[in-house]
């Protein structure tokens, strides 16, 4: 089945630790996105990528980093500089960057130990 | 992008139609109305979109008023699995930067 796979489903981070969230898609989409969702809130855009080896900061990029070495993969690293990382992280993709029809993964819930 | 206003919550009886309203009085001529839903602890799911004509697909129907200042998403026969937060989003069809602006949405509870 085509879709977006995020892993792990749950992740725990220790103080000062960097953690990486995986996002893989087999939809052959050019554009990929990372959003953060806090309880009872809407989604906020962290980073997005239009094509391989290109990515742009979203509204809340501080404390996060990404890479796009392959079309199907867009991992997100939550660095130790992100002081409030506890949230639900969602990865999405679309055919192109301009599309409003985005396909989402099931999410990764990150908590701090 | 135009702002949207949705009721925070609604209830619906299983098997009945669920009608979810959205106000977007500042919508501009090139902006479409998109609907997504998010089941608890899952990623959002695209439902339907439209410009000015009514639209229907296998999931739902979208009714947009003639002045385009409001719309209604209709789930014709709601099931328990339709319990979710429903988001109405207004955006140009080609969205530079690709960011979807999700507001607070409407939490729909379908009850037996």
Interface residues (C-beta under 8 A of the other chain):
Chain A: X4 X6 X31 X33 X40 X41 X42 X43 X45 X48 X50 X56 X58 X59 X88 X90 X91 X92 X94 X97 X98 X99 X100 X101 X102 X103 X104 X105 X106 X107 X109
Chain B: X32 X34 X41 X42 X43 X44 X45 X46 X49 X87 X89 X91 X93 X94 X95 X96 X97 X98 X99 X100 X101 X102 X103 X104 X105
